[in-house]
Amino acid sequence: MVREIIENEIIQLALDALKKHLKIEAKIEIIGANDKPQRDCILKMLVQGKEICFCVEVKANVTRTGLRLIQFDNVKNLNPMIVITKYVNRQMADEFKQNGIEFIDTAGNAYINQPPLYIFIKGNKPPETFTRTPLRRTFQPTGLKLIYAFLCNRGLENKSYREIAATAGVALGTVVWLMKELKELGYLLDMGKRGNKIIQREKLFQRWVTAYPEKLRPKQILGHFKGEQDWWQQKELNPLDAQWGGEVAAAKLTQYLKPQLITIYTTTLQINQLLMENRLRKDPEGEVEILERFWIREQEGTHEDTVHPILIYADLIATDNERNIETAKVIYEQYIVRLIRED
């Protein structure tokens, strides 16, 4: 598969770059299908007669949001985790080190802290090998809308392309090329007469959460506003018109958070009514952020006044607030794990 080829190339280039700087004997062992499938492989390093084992997480690119997700995921492993990626710039290298996350990249930058081995290299420029990598549309705004629909609606991949497009609120042509790319990337399995199946759901979820705050969320922001103190606590939203997101939604789900930022997802048709009803005034520094809903809200079914837990989680992870990150973990365990587990 295309994704596996790219990941194997990243691993090999990163190891080759590391060996140029250090005399390290390293080998890669692929983990069996029934042995911690969430990890890509095991990296073994032999240093001064001591064998050091890492659980490897291969990431084509690592953003700040991605780093938070890696930090959250790091506690799941018996062996220390190491991230192997294309390129880590100076600032991100410092953040990796500060968060205690070890990494190597294809430029020879690295942070490894496993006594007697200690390495911290930053500032090497990225190799030309990846500078012109073609951009996949899958994790661009329109593709993210469709992936969100797949994550929230289990089995949607087996509907007709027209039904999928209607559910996700995207063009029919978008479904055609995205289904093709998802197959190439190893996230969609064609089972012939038995239909299609989304696989590696957790990885797909993590990639969506990483891309959403950078690729799609900024495009949905309708503005920042200010209201009277605690106005939202007594406010009831009609879920057909608007829903709580972020910290308010998380507080309603967990009773674990005191919201500081008030996030509402609505439509351009409803925003003026929302502003008038709640006496919200435009303010770039305001505590209220209003975003345009990017999914189709069904007229039937549940009528909750909060957005889907997957979106709540993504909103929280995109912040720098430790309390939000802790709450995101609670939501993940209580609401999301069952949605992304493999059949």
Secondary structure, 3 states (H helix, E strand, C coil): CHHHHHHHHHHHHHHHHHHHHCCCEEEEECCCCCCCCCCCEEEEEEECCEEEEEEEEEECCCCHHHHHHHHHHHHHCCCCEEEEECCCCHHHHHHHHHCCCEEEECCCCEEEEECCEEEEECCCCCCHHHCCCCCCCCCCHHHHHHHHHHHHCCCHHHCCHHHHHHHHCCCHHHHHHHHHHHHHCCCEEECHHHCEEECCHHHHHHHHHHHHHHHHHHHHEEEEEECCCCHHHHCCCCCCCEEEEHHHHHHHHHCCCCCCCEEEEECCCCHHHHHHHHCCEECCCCCEEEEECCCCCCCCCCCCCECCHHHHHHHHHCCCCHHHHHHHHHHHHHHHHHHHCCC
